[in-house]
C-alpha cells in the first residue's frame, strides 16, 4: 500500500468520524428533549392521578341499576 493510499484512507476515516460525531451530537440533543418530555409527562400523570383520587373520594350519587333502566322502558 502506497503513501497516497494510506493518506487517502486516513482522510476518509477522518471524514467518517466527523459525520459520526455530528450524528452523535444530534442524537444526544434528541435524547435530552425526550427525557425532558418524559419528565413533564410523568409529573402531569402524577398530578392527574392525585386529582382522580380526590374526585373518586368525594361523595357522588349512585347511578341507577341497569335493571331499573330496563324496566322503565329505556
N, CA, C and O atoms as a Tripos MOL2 file, in Angstrom:
@<TRIPOS>MOLECULE
protein
  296   295    74     0     0
PROTEIN
NO_CHARGES

@<TRIPOS>ATOM
      1 N           0.8540   -1.1680    0.0000 N.3       1 UNK1
      2 CA          0.0000    0.0000    0.0000 C.3       1 UNK1
      3 C           0.9020    1.2340    0.0000 C.2       1 UNK1
      4 O           1.8050    1.3530    0.8290 O.2       1 UNK1
      5 N           0.6500    2.1460   -0.9340 N.am      2 UNK2
      6 CA          1.4750    3.3370   -1.0500 C.3       2 UNK2
      7 C           1.0760    4.4120   -0.0640 C.2       2 UNK2
      8 O           0.0300    4.3460    0.5820 O.2       2 UNK2
      9 N           1.9470    5.4080    0.0310 N.am      3 UNK3
     10 CA          1.6990    6.5180    0.9530 C.3       3 UNK3
     11 C           0.4080    7.2510    0.5990 C.2       3 UNK3
     12 O          -0.3360    7.6760    1.4830 O.2       3 UNK3
     13 N           0.1430    7.3980   -0.7200 N.am      4 UNK4
     14 CA         -1.0730    8.0750   -1.1490 C.3       4 UNK4
     15 C          -2.3120    7.3240   -0.6790 C.2       4 UNK4
     16 O          -3.2790    7.9260   -0.2130 O.2       4 UNK4
     17 N          -2.2690    6.0030   -0.8080 N.am      5 UNK5
     18 CA         -3.4030    5.1810   -0.3880 C.3       5 UNK5
     19 C          -3.6530    5.2820    1.1100 C.2       5 UNK5
     20 O          -4.7990    5.3840    1.5480 O.2       5 UNK5
     21 N          -2.5860    5.2550    1.8890 N.am      6 UNK6
     22 CA         -2.7250    5.3570    3.3390 C.3       6 UNK6
     23 C          -3.3020    6.7210    3.7040 C.2       6 UNK6
     24 O          -4.2120    6.8140    4.5270 O.2       6 UNK6
     25 N          -2.7670    7.7880    3.0850 N.am      7 UNK7
     26 CA         -3.2610    9.1270    3.3650 C.3       7 UNK7
     27 C          -4.7270    9.2530    2.9670 C.2       7 UNK7
     28 O          -5.5170    9.8520    3.6970 O.2       7 UNK7
     29 N          -5.0900    8.7030    1.8380 N.am      8 UNK8
     30 CA         -6.4740    8.7420    1.3640 C.3       8 UNK8
     31 C          -7.4050    7.9910    2.3210 C.2       8 UNK8
     32 O          -8.5060    8.4460    2.6290 O.2       8 UNK8
     33 N          -6.9400    6.8490    2.7730 N.am      9 UNK9
     34 CA         -7.7450    6.0520    3.7060 C.3       9 UNK9
     35 C          -7.9250    6.7830    5.0400 C.2       9 UNK9
     36 O          -9.0150    6.7730    5.6130 O.2       9 UNK9
     37 N          -6.8690    7.4080    5.5270 N.am     10 UNK10
     38 CA         -6.9480    8.1640    6.7740 C.3      10 UNK10
     39 C          -7.8990    9.3540    6.6090 C.2      10 UNK10
     40 O          -8.6620    9.6690    7.5220 O.2      10 UNK10
     41 N          -7.8560   10.0050    5.4630 N.am     11 UNK11
     42 CA         -8.7510   11.1340    5.2030 C.3      11 UNK11
     43 C         -10.2050   10.6860    5.1890 C.2      11 UNK11
     44 O         -11.0600   11.3610    5.7630 O.2      11 UNK11
     45 N         -10.5010    9.5670    4.5490 N.am     12 UNK12
     46 CA        -11.8630    9.0380    4.5320 C.3      12 UNK12
     47 C         -12.3270    8.6800    5.9400 C.2      12 UNK12
     48 O         -13.4590    8.9700    6.3270 O.2      12 UNK12
     49 N         -11.4470    8.0540    6.6880 N.am     13 UNK13
     50 CA        -11.7760    7.6900    8.0670 C.3      13 UNK13
     51 C         -12.0450    8.9300    8.9070 C.2      13 UNK13
     52 O         -12.9770    8.9460    9.7110 O.2      13 UNK13
     53 N         -11.2380    9.9630    8.7250 N.am     14 UNK14
     54 CA        -11.4240   11.2080    9.4530 C.3      14 UNK14
     55 C         -12.7800   11.8340    9.1030 C.2      14 UNK14
     56 O         -13.4690   12.3490    9.9840 O.2      14 UNK14
     57 N         -13.1600   11.7930    7.8370 N.am     15 UNK15
     58 CA        -14.4500   12.3260    7.4040 C.3      15 UNK15
     59 C         -15.5980   11.5280    8.0170 C.2      15 UNK15
     60 O         -16.5930   12.1030    8.4590 O.2      15 UNK15
     61 N         -15.4590   10.2160    8.0410 N.am     16 UNK16
     62 CA        -16.4960    9.3670    8.6320 C.3      16 UNK16
     63 C         -16.6300    9.6250   10.1330 C.2      16 UNK16
     64 O         -17.7400    9.6530   10.6650 O.2      16 UNK16
     65 N         -15.5150    9.8120   10.8010 N.am     17 UNK17
     66 CA        -15.5350   10.0960   12.2390 C.3      17 UNK17
     67 C         -16.2240   11.4340   12.4880 C.2      17 UNK17
     68 O         -16.9880   11.5670   13.4450 O.2      17 UNK17
     69 N         -15.9650   12.4240   11.6410 N.am     18 UNK18
     70 CA        -16.6200   13.7240   11.7740 C.3      18 UNK18
     71 C         -18.1270   13.6040   11.6220 C.2      18 UNK18
     72 O         -18.8770   14.2080   12.3890 O.2      18 UNK18
     73 N         -18.5830   12.8280   10.6350 N.am     19 UNK19
     74 CA        -20.0210   12.6190   10.4420 C.3      19 UNK19
     75 C         -20.6280   11.8960   11.6370 C.2      19 UNK19
     76 O         -21.7120   12.2490   12.1010 O.2      19 UNK19
     77 N         -19.9250   10.8860   12.1280 N.am     20 UNK20
     78 CA        -20.4000   10.1400   13.2870 C.3      20 UNK20
     79 C         -20.5050   11.0440   14.5100 C.2      20 UNK20
     80 O         -21.4660   10.9560   15.2750 O.2      20 UNK20
     81 N         -19.5190   11.9050   14.6890 N.am     21 UNK21
     82 CA        -19.5230   12.8460   15.8080 C.3      21 UNK21
     83 C         -20.7420   13.7660   15.7270 C.2      21 UNK21
     84 O         -21.4090   14.0230   16.7300 O.2      21 UNK21
     85 N         -21.0220   14.2570   14.5160 N.am     22 UNK22
     86 CA        -22.1850   15.1250   14.3080 C.3      22 UNK22
     87 C         -23.4750   14.3780   14.6090 C.2      22 UNK22
     88 O         -24.3550   14.9090   15.2860 O.2      22 UNK22
     89 N         -23.5930   13.1520   14.1130 N.am     23 UNK23
     90 CA        -24.7870   12.3460   14.3540 C.3      23 UNK23
     91 C         -24.9710   12.0550   15.8450 C.2      23 UNK23
     92 O         -26.0910   12.0980   16.3530 O.2      23 UNK23
     93 N         -23.8880   11.7630   16.5340 N.am     24 UNK24
     94 CA        -23.9740   11.5110   17.9730 C.3      24 UNK24
     95 C         -24.4220   12.7600   18.7260 C.2      24 UNK24
     96 O         -25.1880   12.6690   19.6850 O.2      24 UNK24
     97 N         -23.9450   13.9200   18.2940 N.am     25 UNK25
     98 CA        -24.3720   15.1700   18.9110 C.3      25 UNK25
     99 C         -25.8670   15.3960   18.7120 C.2      25 UNK25
    100 O         -26.5660   15.8120   19.6360 O.2      25 UNK25
    101 N         -26.3540   15.1190   17.4960 N.am     26 UNK26
    102 CA        -27.7900   15.2540   17.2120 C.3      26 UNK26
    103 C         -28.6030   14.2920   18.0700 C.2      26 UNK26
    104 O         -29.6270   14.6700   18.6410 O.2      26 UNK26
    105 N         -28.1410   13.0480   18.1550 N.am     27 UNK27
    106 CA        -28.8480   12.0630   18.9750 C.3      27 UNK27
    107 C         -28.8700   12.4680   20.4450 C.2      27 UNK27
    108 O         -29.8660   12.2660   21.1400 O.2      27 UNK27
    109 N         -27.7880   13.0270   20.8980 N.am     28 UNK28
    110 CA        -27.7160   13.4810   22.2920 C.3      28 UNK28
    111 C         -28.7430   14.5730   22.5540 C.2      28 UNK28
    112 O         -29.4030   14.5700   23.5930 O.2      28 UNK28
    113 N         -28.8810   15.5140   21.6120 N.am     29 UNK29
    114 CA        -29.8630   16.5820   21.7720 C.3      29 UNK29
    115 C         -31.2840   16.0210   21.7330 C.2      29 UNK29
    116 O         -32.1380   16.4540   22.5070 O.2      29 UNK29
    117 N         -31.5440   15.0670   20.8440 N.am     30 UNK30
    118 CA        -32.8680   14.4520   20.7680 C.3      30 UNK30
    119 C         -33.1860   13.6890   22.0470 C.2      30 UNK30
    120 O         -34.3110   13.7430   22.5460 O.2      30 UNK30
    121 N         -32.2040   12.9860   22.5710 N.am     31 UNK31
    122 CA        -32.3910   12.2330   23.8130 C.3      31 UNK31
    123 C         -32.6920   13.1820   24.9720 C.2      31 UNK31
    124 O         -33.5600   12.8970   25.7970 O.2      31 UNK31
    125 N         -31.9930   14.2870   25.0370 N.am     32 UNK32
    126 CA        -32.2430   15.2700   26.1030 C.3      32 UNK32
    127 C         -33.6720   15.8030   26.0040 C.2      32 UNK32
    128 O         -34.3500   15.9520   27.0210 O.2      32 UNK32
    129 N         -34.1340   16.0910   24.7850 N.am     33 UNK33
    130 CA        -35.5020   16.5890   24.5960 C.3      33 UNK33
    131 C         -36.5170   15.5270   25.0100 C.2      33 UNK33
    132 O         -37.5210   15.8400   25.6500 O.2      33 UNK33
    133 N         -36.2550   14.2740   24.6460 N.am     34 UNK34
    134 CA        -37.1630   13.1910   25.0230 C.3      34 UNK34
    135 C         -37.2150   13.0110   26.5330 C.2      34 UNK34
    136 O         -38.2860   12.7770   27.0930 O.2      34 UNK34
    137 N         -36.0840   13.1160   27.1870 N.am     35 UNK35
    138 CA        -36.0510   12.9820   28.6410 C.3      35 UNK35
    139 C         -36.8150   14.1220   29.3170 C.2      35 UNK35
    140 O         -37.5010   13.9070   30.3160 O.2      35 UNK35
    141 N         -36.6940   15.3330   28.7720 N.am     36 UNK36
    142 CA        -37.4540   16.4590   29.3250 C.3      36 UNK36
    143 C         -38.9570   16.2310   29.1470 C.2      36 UNK36
    144 O         -39.7410   16.4450   30.0710 O.2      36 UNK36
    145 N         -39.3450   15.7950   27.9530 N.am     37 UNK37
    146 CA        -40.7640   15.4980   27.6990 C.3      37 UNK37
    147 C         -41.2630   14.4150   28.6390 C.2      37 UNK37
    148 O         -42.3550   14.5200   29.1980 O.2      37 UNK37
    149 N         -40.4650   13.3840   28.8090 N.am     38 UNK38
    150 CA        -40.8480   12.2790   29.6840 C.3      38 UNK38
    151 C         -41.0350   12.7660   31.1180 C.2      38 UNK38
    152 O         -41.9790   12.3640   31.7970 O.2      38 UNK38
    153 N         -40.1440   13.6210   31.5700 N.am     39 UNK39
    154 CA        -40.2470   14.1580   32.9350 C.3      39 UNK39
    155 C         -41.5210   14.9790   33.0860 C.2      39 UNK39
    156 O         -42.2270   14.8630   34.0880 O.2      39 UNK39
    157 N         -41.8100   15.8060   32.0910 N.am     40 UNK40
    158 CA        -43.0310   16.6240   32.1490 C.3      40 UNK40
    159 C         -44.2770   15.7510   32.1580 C.2      40 UNK40
    160 O         -45.2060   15.9970   32.9260 O.2      40 UNK40
    161 N         -44.2980   14.7370   31.3100 N.am     41 UNK41
    162 CA        -45.4510   13.8410   31.2370 C.3      41 UNK41
    163 C         -45.6030   13.0230   32.5180 C.2      41 UNK41
    164 O         -46.7230   12.7610   32.9570 O.2      41 UNK41
    165 N         -44.4940   12.6230   33.1130 N.am     42 UNK42
    166 CA        -44.5450   11.8820   34.3620 C.3      42 UNK42
    167 C         -45.1550   12.7430   35.4690 C.2      42 UNK42
    168 O         -45.9950   12.2760   36.2380 O.2      42 UNK42
    169 N         -44.7290   13.9900   35.5400 N.am     43 UNK43
    170 CA        -45.2670   14.9180   36.5350 C.3      43 UNK43
    171 C         -46.7540   15.1740   36.2860 C.2      43 UNK43
    172 O         -47.5550   15.1770   37.2210 O.2      43 UNK43
    173 N         -47.1150   15.3880   35.0250 N.am     44 UNK44
    174 CA        -48.5260   15.6130   34.6920 C.3      44 UNK44
    175 C         -49.3650   14.3900   35.0450 C.2      44 UNK44
    176 O         -50.4620   14.5270   35.5870 O.2      44 UNK44
    177 N         -48.8660   13.2150   34.7480 N.am     45 UNK45
    178 CA        -49.5610   11.9730   35.0580 C.3      45 UNK45
    179 C         -49.7580   11.8290   36.5630 C.2      45 UNK45
    180 O         -50.8380   11.4490   37.0170 O.2      45 UNK45
    181 N         -48.7290   12.1290   37.3290 N.am     46 UNK46
    182 CA        -48.8150   12.0420   38.7870 C.3      46 UNK46
    183 C         -49.8910   12.9950   39.3180 C.2      46 UNK46
    184 O         -50.6890   12.6290   40.1800 O.2      46 UNK46
    185 N         -49.8970   14.2220   38.7900 N.am     47 UNK47
    186 CA        -50.8880   15.2060   39.2310 C.3      47 UNK47
    187 C         -52.3050   14.7770   38.8480 C.2      47 UNK47
    188 O         -53.2390   14.9530   39.6290 O.2      47 UNK47
    189 N         -52.4640   14.2160   37.6530 N.am     48 UNK48
    190 CA        -53.7860   13.7590   37.2320 C.3      48 UNK48
    191 C         -54.2600   12.5900   38.0900 C.2      48 UNK48
    192 O         -55.4400   12.5070   38.4280 O.2      48 UNK48
    193 N         -53.3550   11.6950   38.4410 N.am     49 UNK49
    194 CA        -53.7310   10.5740   39.3100 C.3      49 UNK49
    195 C         -54.1890   11.0840   40.6800 C.2      49 UNK49
    196 O         -55.1760   10.5980   41.2320 O.2      49 UNK49
    197 N         -53.4690   12.0600   41.2180 N.am     50 UNK50
    198 CA        -53.8670   12.6340   42.5100 C.3      50 UNK50
    199 C         -55.2450   13.2820   42.4020 C.2      50 UNK50
    200 O         -56.0800   13.1470   43.2970 O.2      50 UNK50
    201 N         -55.4660   13.9780   41.3060 N.am     51 UNK51
    202 CA        -56.7660   14.6370   41.1210 C.3      51 UNK51
    203 C         -57.8800   13.6090   40.9960 C.2      51 UNK51
    204 O         -58.9630   13.7930   41.5520 O.2      51 UNK51
    205 N         -57.6160   12.5210   40.2630 N.am     52 UNK52
    206 CA        -58.6120   11.4600   40.1220 C.3      52 UNK52
    207 C         -58.9110   10.8180   41.4730 C.2      52 UNK52
    208 O         -60.0620   10.4890   41.7570 O.2      52 UNK52
    209 N         -57.9000   10.6390   42.2980 N.am     53 UNK53
    210 CA        -58.1210   10.0940   43.6410 C.3      53 UNK53
    211 C         -59.0110   11.0310   44.4490 C.2      53 UNK53
    212 O         -59.9170   10.5860   45.1530 O.2      53 UNK53
    213 N         -58.7470   12.3210   44.3420 N.am     54 UNK54
    214 CA        -59.5520   13.3090   45.0620 C.3      54 UNK54
    215 C         -60.9940   13.2690   44.5720 C.2      54 UNK54
    216 O         -61.9210   13.2820   45.3810 O.2      54 UNK54
    217 N         -61.1890   13.2200   43.2850 N.am     55 UNK55
    218 CA        -62.5380   13.1580   42.7190 C.3      55 UNK55
    219 C         -63.2140   11.8550   43.1250 C.2      55 UNK55
    220 O         -64.4020   11.8450   43.4470 O.2      55 UNK55
    221 N         -62.4690   10.7650   43.1110 N.am     56 UNK56
    222 CA        -63.0130    9.4640   43.4750 C.3      56 UNK56
    223 C         -63.4100    9.3720   44.9330 C.2      56 UNK56
    224 O         -64.2860    8.5830   45.2860 O.2      56 UNK56
    225 N         -62.7830   10.1610   45.7830 N.am     57 UNK57
    226 CA        -63.0780   10.1160   47.2120 C.3      57 UNK57
    227 C         -64.2380   11.0200   47.6110 C.2      57 UNK57
    228 O         -64.6870   10.9660   48.7550 O.2      57 UNK57
    229 N         -64.7300   11.8430   46.7020 N.am     58 UNK58
    230 CA        -65.8690   12.7000   47.0370 C.3      58 UNK58
    231 C         -67.1500   11.9020   46.9000 C.2      58 UNK58
    232 O         -67.2210   10.9450   46.1290 O.2      58 UNK58
    233 N         -68.1500   12.3000   47.6500 N.am     59 UNK59
    234 CA        -69.4450   11.5990   47.6090 C.3      59 UNK59
    235 C         -70.1460   11.9490   46.3060 C.2      59 UNK59
    236 O         -70.2720   13.1210   45.9510 O.2      59 UNK59
    237 N         -70.5990   10.9280   45.6030 N.am     60 UNK60
    238 CA        -71.3720   11.1160   44.3860 C.3      60 UNK60
    239 C         -72.6320   10.2840   44.4820 C.2      60 UNK60
    240 O         -72.6360    9.2380   45.1310 O.2      60 UNK60
    241 N         -73.7010   10.7330   43.8460 N.am     61 UNK61
    242 CA        -74.9040    9.9010   43.8650 C.3      61 UNK61
    243 C         -74.6500    8.6070   43.0960 C.2      61 UNK61
    244 O         -73.9490    8.5860   42.0840 O.2      61 UNK61
    245 N         -75.2360    7.5460   43.6000 N.am     62 UNK62
    246 CA        -75.0560    6.2530   42.9500 C.3      62 UNK62
    247 C         -75.8650    6.2130   41.6630 C.2      62 UNK62
    248 O         -77.0030    6.6830   41.6390 O.2      62 UNK62
    249 N         -75.2990    5.6590   40.5870 N.am     63 UNK63
    250 CA        -76.0640    5.5340   39.3490 C.3      63 UNK63
    251 C         -77.1620    4.4950   39.5160 C.2      63 UNK63
    252 O         -77.0430    3.5800   40.3310 O.2      63 UNK63
    253 N         -78.2210    4.6370   38.7490 N.am     64 UNK64
    254 CA        -79.3140    3.6700   38.7970 C.3      64 UNK64
    255 C         -78.8280    2.3330   38.2900 C.2      64 UNK64
    256 O         -77.9230    2.2600   37.4590 O.2      64 UNK64
    257 N         -79.4400    1.2670   38.7990 N.am     65 UNK65
    258 CA        -79.1060   -0.0740   38.3260 C.3      65 UNK65
    259 C         -79.5550   -0.2300   36.8860 C.2      65 UNK65
    260 O         -80.5080    0.4170   36.4510 O.2      65 UNK65
    261 N         -78.8790   -1.0760   36.1600 N.am     66 UNK66
    262 CA        -79.2770   -1.3460   34.7780 C.3      66 UNK66
    263 C         -80.6600   -1.9820   34.7330 C.2      66 UNK66
    264 O         -81.4390   -1.7170   33.8180 O.2      66 UNK66
    265 N         -80.9600   -2.8130   35.7090 N.am     67 UNK67
    266 CA        -82.2660   -3.4700   35.7100 C.3      67 UNK67
    267 C         -83.3800   -2.4510   35.8810 C.2      67 UNK67
    268 O         -84.4670   -2.6220   35.3290 O.2      67 UNK67
    269 N         -83.1190   -1.3820   36.6470 N.am     68 UNK68
    270 CA        -84.1070   -0.3180   36.8110 C.3      68 UNK68
    271 C         -84.3630    0.3800   35.4870 C.2      68 UNK68
    272 O         -85.5080    0.6980   35.1680 O.2      68 UNK68
    273 N         -83.3220    0.6190   34.7200 N.am     69 UNK69
    274 CA        -83.4710    1.2920   33.4410 C.3      69 UNK69
    275 C         -84.2440    0.4400   32.4470 C.2      69 UNK69
    276 O         -85.0480    0.9580   31.6720 O.2      69 UNK69
    277 N         -84.0050   -0.8600   32.4660 N.am     70 UNK70
    278 CA        -84.6850   -1.7450   31.5340 C.3      70 UNK70
    279 C         -86.1840   -1.8340   31.8290 C.2      70 UNK70
    280 O         -86.9980   -1.8760   30.9070 O.2      70 UNK70
    281 N         -86.5420   -1.8610   33.0960 N.am     71 UNK71
    282 CA        -87.9460   -1.9800   33.4580 C.3      71 UNK71
    283 C         -88.7060   -0.6870   33.2340 C.2      71 UNK71
    284 O         -89.9310   -0.6910   33.1150 O.2      71 UNK71
    285 N         -87.9600    0.4450   33.1760 N.am     72 UNK72
    286 CA        -88.6150    1.7370   32.9740 C.3      72 UNK72
    287 C         -88.7600    2.0570   31.4850 C.2      72 UNK72
    288 O         -89.1570    3.1720   31.1470 O.2      72 UNK72
    289 N         -88.4560    1.1310   30.5950 N.am     73 UNK73
    290 CA        -88.6310    1.3240   29.1780 C.3      73 UNK73
    291 C         -87.4350    1.9490   28.4810 C.2      73 UNK73
    292 O         -87.5610    2.3540   27.3260 O.2      73 UNK73
    293 N         -86.2970    2.0460   29.1230 N.am     74 UNK74
    294 CA        -85.1150    2.6280   28.4960 C.3      74 UNK74
    295 C         -84.3640    1.6170   27.6980 C.2      74 UNK74
    296 O         -83.3370    1.9400   27.1010 O.2      74 UNK74
@<TRIPOS>BOND
     1     1     2 1
     2     2     3 1
     3     3     4 2
     4     3     5 am
     5     5     6 1
     6     6     7 1
     7     7     8 2
     8     7     9 am
     9     9    10 1
    10    10    11 1
    11    11    12 2
    12    11    13 am
    13    13    14 1
    14    14    15 1
    15    15    16 2
    16    15    17 am
    17    17    18 1
    18    18    19 1
    19    19    20 2
    20    19    21 am
    21    21    22 1
    22    22    23 1
    23    23    24 2
    24    23    25 am
    25    25    26 1
    26    26    27 1
    27    27    28 2
    28    27    29 am
    29    29    30 1
    30    30    31 1
    31    31    32 2
    32    31    33 am
    33    33    34 1
    34    34    35 1
    35    35    36 2
    36    35    37 am
    37    37    38 1
    38    38    39 1
    39    39    40 2
    40    39    41 am
    41    41    42 1
    42    42    43 1
    43    43    44 2
    44    43    45 am
    45    45    46 1
    46    46    47 1
    47    47    48 2
    48    47    49 am
    49    49    50 1
    50    50    51 1
    51    51    52 2
    52    51    53 am
    53    53    54 1
    54    54    55 1
    55    55    56 2
    56    55    57 am
    57    57    58 1
    58    58    59 1
    59    59    60 2
    60    59    61 am
    61    61    62 1
    62    62    63 1
    63    63    64 2
    64    63    65 am
    65    65    66 1
    66    66    67 1
    67    67    68 2
    68    67    69 am
    69    69    70 1
    70    70    71 1
    71    71    72 2
    72    71    73 am
    73    73    74 1
    74    74    75 1
    75    75    76 2
    76    75    77 am
    77    77    78 1
    78    78    79 1
    79    79    80 2
    80    79    81 am
    81    81    82 1
    82    82    83 1
    83    83    84 2
    84    83    85 am
    85    85    86 1
    86    86    87 1
    87    87    88 2
    88    87    89 am
    89    89    90 1
    90    90    91 1
    91    91    92 2
    92    91    93 am
    93    93    94 1
    94    94    95 1
    95    95    96 2
    96    95    97 am
    97    97    98 1
    98    98    99 1
    99    99   100 2
   100    99   101 am
   101   101   102 1
   102   102   103 1
   103   103   104 2
   104   103   105 am
   105   105   106 1
   106   106   107 1
   107   107   108 2
   108   107   109 am
   109   109   110 1
   110   110   111 1
   111   111   112 2
   112   111   113 am
   113   113   114 1
   114   114   115 1
   115   115   116 2
   116   115   117 am
   117   117   118 1
   118   118   119 1
   119   119   120 2
   120   119   121 am
   121   121   122 1
   122   122   123 1
   123   123   124 2
   124   123   125 am
   125   125   126 1
   126   126   127 1
   127   127   128 2
   128   127   129 am
   129   129   130 1
   130   130   131 1
   131   131   132 2
   132   131   133 am
   133   133   134 1
   134   134   135 1
   135   135   136 2
   136   135   137 am
   137   137   138 1
   138   138   139 1
   139   139   140 2
   140   139   141 am
   141   141   142 1
   142   142   143 1
   143   143   144 2
   144   143   145 am
   145   145   146 1
   146   146   147 1
   147   147   148 2
   148   147   149 am
   149   149   150 1
   150   150   151 1
   151   151   152 2
   152   151   153 am
   153   153   154 1
   154   154   155 1
   155   155   156 2
   156   155   157 am
   157   157   158 1
   158   158   159 1
   159   159   160 2
   160   159   161 am
   161   161   162 1
   162   162   163 1
   163   163   164 2
   164   163   165 am
   165   165   166 1
   166   166   167 1
   167   167   168 2
   168   167   169 am
   169   169   170 1
   170   170   171 1
   171   171   172 2
   172   171   173 am
   173   173   174 1
   174   174   175 1
   175   175   176 2
   176   175   177 am
   177   177   178 1
   178   178   179 1
   179   179   180 2
   180   179   181 am
   181   181   182 1
   182   182   183 1
   183   183   184 2
   184   183   185 am
   185   185   186 1
   186   186   187 1
   187   187   188 2
   188   187   189 am
   189   189   190 1
   190   190   191 1
   191   191   192 2
   192   191   193 am
   193   193   194 1
   194   194   195 1
   195   195   196 2
   196   195   197 am
   197   197   198 1
   198   198   199 1
   199   199   200 2
   200   199   201 am
   201   201   202 1
   202   202   203 1
   203   203   204 2
   204   203   205 am
   205   205   206 1
   206   206   207 1
   207   207   208 2
   208   207   209 am
   209   209   210 1
   210   210   211 1
   211   211   212 2
   212   211   213 am
   213   213   214 1
   214   214   215 1
   215   215   216 2
   216   215   217 am
   217   217   218 1
   218   218   219 1
   219   219   220 2
   220   219   221 am
   221   221   222 1
   222   222   223 1
   223   223   224 2
   224   223   225 am
   225   225   226 1
   226   226   227 1
   227   227   228 2
   228   227   229 am
   229   229   230 1
   230   230   231 1
   231   231   232 2
   232   231   233 am
   233   233   234 1
   234   234   235 1
   235   235   236 2
   236   235   237 am
   237   237   238 1
   238   238   239 1
   239   239   240 2
   240   239   241 am
   241   241   242 1
   242   242   243 1
   243   243   244 2
   244   243   245 am
   245   245   246 1
   246   246   247 1
   247   247   248 2
   248   247   249 am
   249   249   250 1
   250   250   251 1
   251   251   252 2
   252   251   253 am
   253   253   254 1
   254   254   255 1
   255   255   256 2
   256   255   257 am
   257   257   258 1
   258   258   259 1
   259   259   260 2
   260   259   261 am
   261   261   262 1
   262   262   263 1
   263   263   264 2
   264   263   265 am
   265   265   266 1
   266   266   267 1
   267   267   268 2
   268   267   269 am
   269   269   270 1
   270   270   271 1
   271   271   272 2
   272   271   273 am
   273   273   274 1
   274   274   275 1
   275   275   276 2
   276   275   277 am
   277   277   278 1
   278   278   279 1
   279   279   280 2
   280   279   281 am
   281   281   282 1
   282   282   283 1
   283   283   284 2
   284   283   285 am
   285   285   286 1
   286   286   287 1
   287   287   288 2
   288   287   289 am
   289   289   290 1
   290   290   291 1
   291   291   292 2
   292   291   293 am
   293   293   294 1
   294   294   295 1
   295   295   296 2
@<TRIPOS>SUBSTRUCTURE
     1 UNK1         2 RESIDUE 1 A UNK
     2 UNK2         6 RESIDUE 1 A UNK
     3 UNK3        10 RESIDUE 1 A UNK
     4 UNK4        14 RESIDUE 1 A UNK
     5 UNK5        18 RESIDUE 1 A UNK
     6 UNK6        22 RESIDUE 1 A UNK
     7 UNK7        26 RESIDUE 1 A UNK
     8 UNK8        30 RESIDUE 1 A UNK
     9 UNK9        34 RESIDUE 1 A UNK
    10 UNK10       38 RESIDUE 1 A UNK
    11 UNK11       42 RESIDUE 1 A UNK
    12 UNK12       46 RESIDUE 1 A UNK
    13 UNK13       50 RESIDUE 1 A UNK
    14 UNK14       54 RESIDUE 1 A UNK
    15 UNK15       58 RESIDUE 1 A UNK
    16 UNK16       62 RESIDUE 1 A UNK
    17 UNK17       66 RESIDUE 1 A UNK
    18 UNK18       70 RESIDUE 1 A UNK
    19 UNK19       74 RESIDUE 1 A UNK
    20 UNK20       78 RESIDUE 1 A UNK
    21 UNK21       82 RESIDUE 1 A UNK
    22 UNK22       86 RESIDUE 1 A UNK
    23 UNK23       90 RESIDUE 1 A UNK
    24 UNK24       94 RESIDUE 1 A UNK
    25 UNK25       98 RESIDUE 1 A UNK
    26 UNK26      102 RESIDUE 1 A UNK
    27 UNK27      106 RESIDUE 1 A UNK
    28 UNK28      110 RESIDUE 1 A UNK
    29 UNK29      114 RESIDUE 1 A UNK
    30 UNK30      118 RESIDUE 1 A UNK
    31 UNK31      122 RESIDUE 1 A UNK
    32 UNK32      126 RESIDUE 1 A UNK
    33 UNK33      130 RESIDUE 1 A UNK
    34 UNK34      134 RESIDUE 1 A UNK
    35 UNK35      138 RESIDUE 1 A UNK
    36 UNK36      142 RESIDUE 1 A UNK
    37 UNK37      146 RESIDUE 1 A UNK
    38 UNK38      150 RESIDUE 1 A UNK
    39 UNK39      154 RESIDUE 1 A UNK
    40 UNK40      158 RESIDUE 1 A UNK
    41 UNK41      162 RESIDUE 1 A UNK
    42 UNK42      166 RESIDUE 1 A UNK
    43 UNK43      170 RESIDUE 1 A UNK
    44 UNK44      174 RESIDUE 1 A UNK
    45 UNK45      178 RESIDUE 1 A UNK
    46 UNK46      182 RESIDUE 1 A UNK
    47 UNK47      186 RESIDUE 1 A UNK
    48 UNK48      190 RESIDUE 1 A UNK
    49 UNK49      194 RESIDUE 1 A UNK
    50 UNK50      198 RESIDUE 1 A UNK
    51 UNK51      202 RESIDUE 1 A UNK
    52 UNK52      206 RESIDUE 1 A UNK
    53 UNK53      210 RESIDUE 1 A UNK
    54 UNK54      214 RESIDUE 1 A UNK
    55 UNK55      218 RESIDUE 1 A UNK
    56 UNK56      222 RESIDUE 1 A UNK
    57 UNK57      226 RESIDUE 1 A UNK
    58 UNK58      230 RESIDUE 1 A UNK
    59 UNK59      234 RESIDUE 1 A UNK
    60 UNK60      238 RESIDUE 1 A UNK
    61 UNK61      242 RESIDUE 1 A UNK
    62 UNK62      246 RESIDUE 1 A UNK
    63 UNK63      250 RESIDUE 1 A UNK
    64 UNK64      254 RESIDUE 1 A UNK
    65 UNK65      258 RESIDUE 1 A UNK
    66 UNK66      262 RESIDUE 1 A UNK
    67 UNK67      266 RESIDUE 1 A UNK
    68 UNK68      270 RESIDUE 1 A UNK
    69 UNK69      274 RESIDUE 1 A UNK
    70 UNK70      278 RESIDUE 1 A UNK
    71 UNK71      282 RESIDUE 1 A UNK
    72 UNK72      286 RESIDUE 1 A UNK
    73 UNK73      290 RESIDUE 1 A UNK
    74 UNK74      294 RESIDUE 1 A UNK
